[in-house]
Each structure stands twice: as C-alpha cells, then as structure tokens.
Amino acid sequence: MKTKELTIGAVLTALSIIIPIAFGGVLGVVIPPFSATITAHVPEMLAMLVSPTVAVMVGLGSALGFLLKLGPVVAARALTHAAWGAMGAVLIRRGMSFNKVLFVVLPVHAILEGLIVLPLGAGTYMAGVVALGTVVHHTVDALISMGLVYAMKPAMKRAA
C-alpha cells in the first residue's frame, strides 16, 4: 500500500470509528430492531475510491466504532461494510462509475445486514426490517457521498 493510500485510509478509518461514537445519539435513528447512524457509511463509500484494501480497513474500523458504542450485534452488521466496500472498490477499479457502484452494492449491503441478525435470534420479519432499513440508510449515505465527491472534484484536480 502506498503512503498516500495509507494516509487516506487512516483518516477514513478514524472517521468510521468516531462517527458512531460521537454522533450515534445525534444522527442515530432507531426503529427496533433496526438502528442507523446517518453518515456512518460515508467513510466506507469514499474508501471504495481509494482501493479494496482501504475499503476493508475502513470496514473494520466501522465495526470497532459500533462495537464500542452499540455492542456486538450492530458491530457484526457493520463488519459487512468491509465486504461490500471491497466489492465496490473492485468494481471502481474495473471502470464502473462511483455513483453506479453505490447502487450496485446496495442490495449486497442490505442482504448481508439482514442475514447477520438471523443467527442472532431474529426472525425473518426482523431480518427483513433490518434489510429494508439498510436500503434507506445506504441510499441516504450514498447521496451524501455523491455530494461530497462532486464538491471535492475541483480540489482533487488541483492536488493531482
């Protein structure tokens, strides 16, 4: 991993840990059994633009942040971010646009989070609620991420 990738990955990982801890109450939405922290997916989505390795690193950081704030069930759901993030990063490397990738990985993200709660005693109804909530949460964070990428494009061109 190059120094620039590692640095960006470290910043995004720090954000993925801090967001649930610092903003879980303010930006948190709870509709049992579903919970969401708005913006929590943004570091993962931005990490997909860097590399698959960085996407995995940020996903692991997200799981740690949620473990510290909300416990092992939500941390297990957050751990799935590493999988769909790596998938998205690979698709971007293969030439798919960022915006399209965000929506291609959405069903993977939702299904994985729904499946995570099944062995933890949730019934199929609860898993469905988690999956559906994840679709809404992912979409909100995807729109935020697209806005950030659009806003940063001029600065990225100058930095290159």
PyMOL commands that set and color helices and strands:
alter all, ss='L'
color gray80, all
select helices_A, chain A and resi 3-23+42-47+52-70+72-93+98-104+106-120+124-159
alter helices_A, ss='H'
color red, helices_A
select strands_A, chain A and resi 28-31+34-37
alter strands_A, ss='S'
color yellow, strands_A
deselect
rebuild
show_as cartoon
